[in-house]
Amino acid sequence: MKNNQWETFETYLLNQYINDPNAELAEVLIKEYSAHIYQNSVYTKELQEWIEHRSRLLSKDSLNPSKVFGLEDKWSRSKTELKYLNMNVYTWQYLFSGDSNDESYHKTAILFSTTREEPRIGFERKNHDFGSRELCRLSFDLFIAINKKKLKSNEIEIANKTLDEDITIQMRKDYEHHRIKYRIT
């Protein structure tokens, strides 16, 4: 988008969310913010406030970021997918801390009082339609939104290897998809 069109677009998305809170728009807002952080680009004050508000709420319900970030509103994913999404955020945290996949699954399992297999299934699960690791990818964006941190080069390598696709490619696809789907009328 040229000039300040990105600002208009973000404000439009936030107004849409305020008028009709739903999981689909929450996901778009998370992905937009994550892309800004990843690319070290400017985002609107409104989007920053939306993320900051949810981050403050997360301190009260740290094991349920999907709920805090609006992913359990209307049009949400299944309860199983939301459970996996929440676990995946922590699996990313452990991976970026230098733990192996197996160690990360184990630590996540302890945190969520479940078996080691649950986090593994949730993190490695592929979308049946496209064969992509959609929940793993969304949890990556949620991890970035929660932590508001620019990734180090070794973390980018981990993410690219884990997702089997360069992060910037998927962010570009999301960017284009959002602008087509949520065209300002």
Secondary structure as UniProt FT lines:
FT   TURN            3..4
FT   HELIX           5..19
FT   HELIX           23..39
FT   HELIX           45..58
FT   TURN            59..60
FT   TURN            62..63
FT   HELIX           65..68
FT   TURN            69..72
FT   HELIX           79..96
FT   TURN            97..98
FT   HELIX           101..111
FT   TURN            112..113
FT   HELIX           117..124
FT   TURN            128..130
FT   HELIX           134..147
FT   HELIX           153..163
FT   HELIX           167..181
//
